[in-house]
Amino acid sequence: MVWPKCGCRPVLCFPPTDRAFPHCSMELPGVLVRRCADGTELRGRIVETEAYLGGEDRASHSAGGKRTERNMAMFMKPGTIYVYPIYGIYLCMNVSSEGEGAAVLLRSLEPLQGQPVMRQLRAARRREGARQLKDKELCNGPSKLCQALNIPRCFDRQDLASDPEVWLEKDPNTNPAELCDIVSAPRVGIESHGEWAKKPWRFYLRGHPCVSVVNKEAERQSQSGNVMNASDVQADTGHVERT
């Protein structure tokens, strides 16, 4: 990946690369920015993703190369937004990547800017009288981050490299040591997909409070130099079923 300039801001794009997917997902690429209608900018650092390869990956919406009106963004150029509904009421945001039908699901963000607005947006979707959410709870799940950043369905097929309302920026505060401590674990909510449910293609920053689901077994194995390939998940929040 490279970080070209788009206007005055550095943005993430997904050009052809010799790095095999899903390693681009493992890089947890930067900060997601959402510019609201009034000019307010909301920012969240990506701390958790999942990789979906398409093709032979039976857990992917594009499995077997299937193209539909719904998943067309997965087959568009790398860096295209793919927004889809779950349970009829929530949304999830993905970014297309290098590879036929491949995409990265954004699972969790660390709120960096605009937390009061995020809290209002989340509260609007919660029951009246519910307790106020902590910062770490604002974006700790794929549907939660879409609510907190007001990501609408119409963002589907938009280009992150040029869209004026949503884009990715390079994180200026990235700690190289922290990037070396990324946990690789099975994806969440795809247990019905057999061997593909065991692929360690969910990536998150170890110990980060905004991660949606902590997998203790994967963390133990990654510390010992092994890769997790079976699920032993301690769920916190943000469970999402892929359909």
C-alpha positions in Angstrom: 0.0 0.0 0.0 1.0 3.6 -0.5 -0.2 6.9 1.0 -0.7 9.3 -1.9 -2.0 12.8 -1.5 -5.6 13.5 -2.4 -6.0 17.3 -2.3 -4.4 18.3 1.0 -4.9 15.1 2.9 -3.0 11.8 3.0 -5.3 9.0 2.2 -5.0 5.2 2.0 -5.3 3.5 -1.3 -5.0 -0.2 -2.2 -2.9 -0.4 -5.4 -1.6 -3.7 -6.9 1.0 -5.1 -4.5 3.1 -8.2 -4.1 1.8 -8.6 -0.6 -0.7 -11.4 -0.4 -4.2 -10.7 0.9 -5.2 -10.8 3.7 -2.0 -9.1 4.9 -3.4 -5.7 4.0 -6.1 -6.3 6.6 -3.4 -7.2 9.2 -1.9 -3.7 8.7 -4.9 -2.0 10.4 -4.6 0.9 7.9 -4.9 4.2 9.6 -7.7 6.6 10.7 -11.2 6.7 9.3 -12.5 10.2 8.9 -16.2 11.2 8.4 -17.0 14.8 7.5 -20.6 15.6 8.5 -22.9 18.0 6.7 -22.1 20.9 9.1 -18.4 20.4 8.5 -17.7 18.6 11.7 -15.1 15.8 11.3 -15.2 12.6 13.2 -12.1 10.5 13.5 -11.5 6.9 14.6 -8.3 4.8 14.5 -8.8 1.4 13.1 -7.9 -1.3 15.7 -9.7 -4.4 14.4 -10.5 -5.8 10.9 -11.5 -9.0 9.2 -10.3 -10.2 5.8 -12.7 -11.8 3.3 -11.0 -13.2 0.2 -13.9 -13.9 -2.2 -13.5 -16.9 -4.6 -12.9 -20.0 -2.5 -13.6 -18.2 0.8 -17.0 -19.6 1.7 -17.6 -17.0 4.4 -17.3 -14.2 1.9 -20.3 -12.5 0.3 -18.4 -13.0 -3.0 -17.8 -16.7 -2.5 -17.4 -18.6 -5.8 -17.1 -15.3 -7.7 -20.8 -14.6 -7.2 -21.7 -11.0 -8.2 -24.9 -9.4 -7.2 -26.4 -5.9 -7.0 -25.6 -6.0 -3.3 -21.9 -7.1 -3.4 -20.8 -5.3 -6.5 -18.5 -3.0 -4.6 -16.3 -6.0 -3.7 -15.4 -6.4 -7.4 -14.7 -2.7 -7.9 -11.2 -1.1 -7.6 -9.4 -1.4 -4.3 -10.4 1.2 -1.9 -14.1 1.1 -2.8 -16.6 1.2 0.1 -18.9 -1.7 0.6 -21.8 -1.0 2.9 -24.4 -3.7 3.6 -27.3 -4.2 6.1 -27.5 -7.0 8.7 -30.6 -8.0 10.6 -32.5 -5.5 8.5 -31.6 -2.5 10.7 -27.8 -2.3 11.1 -25.0 -1.5 8.6 -21.4 -2.8 8.2 -18.6 -1.0 6.3 -16.0 -2.8 4.3 -13.3 -1.7 1.9 -12.5 -3.6 -1.3 -9.0 -4.8 -1.6 -6.6 -6.3 -4.1 -8.0 -9.6 -5.3 -11.1 -10.7 -7.1 -14.1 -10.0 -4.7 -11.8 -9.4 -1.7 -12.7 -6.9 1.0 -11.7 -5.9 4.5 -14.5 -5.5 7.2 -13.9 -2.6 9.6 -14.7 -4.1 13.0 -13.6 -1.5 15.6 -12.3 2.0 15.9 -10.6 4.0 18.7 -12.5 7.3 18.8 -10.0 10.2 18.3 -12.1 13.2 17.5 -15.8 14.1 17.8 -16.7 11.8 20.6 -19.7 14.0 21.8 -21.2 13.8 18.3 -20.5 10.1 18.1 -22.3 9.7 21.5 -25.3 11.5 20.3 -25.5 9.4 17.1 -25.2 6.2 19.1 -27.8 7.4 21.7 -30.3 8.1 19.0 -30.4 4.3 18.2 -30.6 3.2 21.9 -33.5 2.9 24.2 -34.6 6.0 26.2 -32.9 6.3 29.5 -30.0 4.0 28.6 -26.7 4.8 30.4 -24.2 7.1 28.6 -21.6 5.1 26.6 -17.9 5.3 27.5 -15.5 6.4 24.7 -14.3 2.8 24.3 -17.9 1.6 23.6 -18.7 4.1 20.9 -17.1 2.2 18.0 -16.3 -1.3 19.4 -18.2 -3.3 16.7 -18.8 -3.0 13.0 -22.4 -1.8 13.3 -21.6 0.5 16.2 -18.9 2.3 14.2 -21.3 2.9 11.4 -23.8 4.4 13.8 -21.1 6.5 15.6 -19.8 7.9 12.3 -23.2 8.1 10.6 -22.2 5.9 7.7 -25.3 5.5 5.5 -26.1 2.8 3.0 -25.6 5.3 0.2 -21.9 5.3 0.8 -21.8 1.9 -0.9 -19.5 2.0 -3.9 -18.0 5.3 -3.0 -14.2 5.7 -3.4 -12.2 6.3 -0.2 -9.4 8.0 -2.2 -11.7 10.8 -3.5 -14.9 11.0 -1.5 -15.4 14.4 0.3 -17.5 12.9 3.1 -15.4 9.8 4.2 -11.8 8.9 3.8 -8.8 7.2 5.4 -5.8 9.0 6.7 -2.4 7.7 7.8 -2.1 7.6 11.5 0.7 10.0 12.5 0.9 8.5 16.0 1.5 4.9 14.9 3.8 3.0 17.3 6.0 0.5 15.3 6.2 -1.7 18.4 2.4 -1.8 18.7 2.0 -2.9 15.1 4.2 -5.9 15.9 1.6 -7.0 18.5 -1.3 -7.7 16.2 -3.4 -10.7 17.2 -4.5 -13.0 14.3 -7.7 -15.0 15.2 -10.7 -16.6 13.6 -13.4 -14.3 12.2 -16.6 -13.7 14.2 -20.1 -14.9 13.4 -19.3 -17.3 10.6 -19.4 -20.6 12.5 -21.6 -22.3 9.8 -18.9 -22.1 7.2 -16.9 -25.1 8.2 -13.1 -24.9 7.7 -13.4 -21.3 6.6 -14.7 -20.3 10.1 -11.3 -21.4 11.5 -9.1 -19.2 9.2 -7.2 -16.7 11.4 -8.2 -13.7 9.3 -9.4 -11.3 12.1 -6.7 -8.9 13.2 -6.7 -6.7 16.2 -4.3 -4.8 18.5 -3.6 -6.8 21.6 -4.9 -5.3 24.8 -6.7 -2.4 23.1 -9.9 -1.5 25.0 -11.9 -0.8 21.9 -11.5 -4.3 20.4 -15.0 -5.9 20.0 -14.1 -9.5 20.7 -11.1 -10.8 22.6 -9.8 -14.3 21.7 -7.6 -15.4 24.6 -6.5 -18.6 22.9 -5.3 -16.8 19.8 -3.4 -14.3 22.0 -1.7 -17.2 23.8 -0.7 -18.9 20.6 0.5 -15.6 19.0 2.8 -15.1 22.0 4.2 -18.5 21.5 4.8 -18.0 17.8 1.8 -20.1 16.7 -1.2 -19.0 14.6 -4.7 -19.5 16.0 -6.8 -21.8 13.8 -9.6 -22.8 16.1 -12.1 -20.6 18.0 -12.0 -20.0 21.7 -13.6 -16.6 21.9 -14.4 -14.4 24.9 -17.0 -12.0 23.5 -17.3 -8.5 24.7 -19.5 -6.7 22.2 -20.0 -6.3 18.4 -20.8 -9.9 17.3 -21.9 -9.8 13.7 -23.2 -12.6 11.5 -22.0 -12.7 7.9 -24.8 -13.6 5.5 
